[in-house]
Amino acid sequence: MAVDTNFGGNGKTDSYGGAGDSKTGAHHLIGLAETIKRGLPPAFVAAQASAHGAPTGTQEFKVVNWIRTGAIIARIDPVAAGYLSKDELGRLRLPPVGQLGSVSIQRALPNELNLLVEYVLHNLSDADYTYTGPAVAETQILLRTLAQRFGYDINDIATFNTKFRNPVLSTFSAERLQIIYAGKGIDGVVGEIEKLKRAGMI
């Protein structure tokens, strides 16, 4: 099983030298590095960076540190490229993209960020794991329960996975099957899988 190492800060004083932990999964930081290296727009990069934490309240430092880390990996100066800016205290901040710089809100509210709604929306969309994780776990049980009914031995792991489990999940998704199970019970799931059997896919 692959391990997703966390980095992107020291985990203790990441909030501009104060208490804060901006460490996050390597997949997030490497993805940001790729996006930065490809030269995608700053608003896009900031929205992508916000997946693991909305930059609102006192949490902007996390998104800033993730963009900075991605830029280090990409070997690009994040300020020169417009991915980050410096405030009057010399702190790295999210830049004023679009029309956000037309009024200097940070002059009146120094700790307020340059915010686009996309940053918060993307954070909310990334939070689907609170449903998808349990849905996958439940659907795995359902598929193991139904395997013999469709002619598969759960002890023959390779065949079970490649000929039954994977085709079912790649066609319907665990989330869809869990929703069907919740509404129609196991017979509803059987009905979906039978569609694949009739089509010769399992």
Phi, psi and omega in degrees: 000132180288145178250131179263099182293140177265135171204191184109013179168174178271352177084001183230312185236046186276348181270077180053041179092348178264178181302130179170150182233112179251014178294139179209175185299141181302325181302325180292314184289321178291322175299319177295319178302317179297316180295318178294315180300326179281353176077027178294158187297150180306320180296322178295314181297317180295322177295316178299316181297331183285356180304318184271359178178123177294138184280010184280171182065234180255018189258006180303325183305326181296310181296320177300313181295325179291320177294317179299316179296315177301321179293322177298314179299320181282351182060047179231137176287113186292333178283313180299326181275354177088008180281334175223160174228170177249137178272185184294341177267001180083010179277143175288134183222167172292138185283157175281095181270164181058234181260011184297338180271002184291337171229133181277084179296324181293339176292322179276323181234085188304333182263003178280143182264166171277102193251132167248146180299331181301329181297315181287319180298319180292323176300317179295320181293327180288343181282010180296345181300338179294337174258315189295322179301305177297325180297318178296315180300315180293318182293327176301318178296317180300316181293322177294322179295324184267351186306310184297323179301329180259012174088023180240139180264121182293343178280341174269080191301316182298313180292316178305312183291311188279332184258341183236292185304305184298314177299321180295310184291327180284341178270315188253335186075146179298322182297316179298315182294325179293321178296317178297316178301316181296326183268327186237358180076190184297329179296326177295321178293318177302317180301320178293314182294327178297331175300321179290322179296316179297328180277357179075022182269344175226000000 
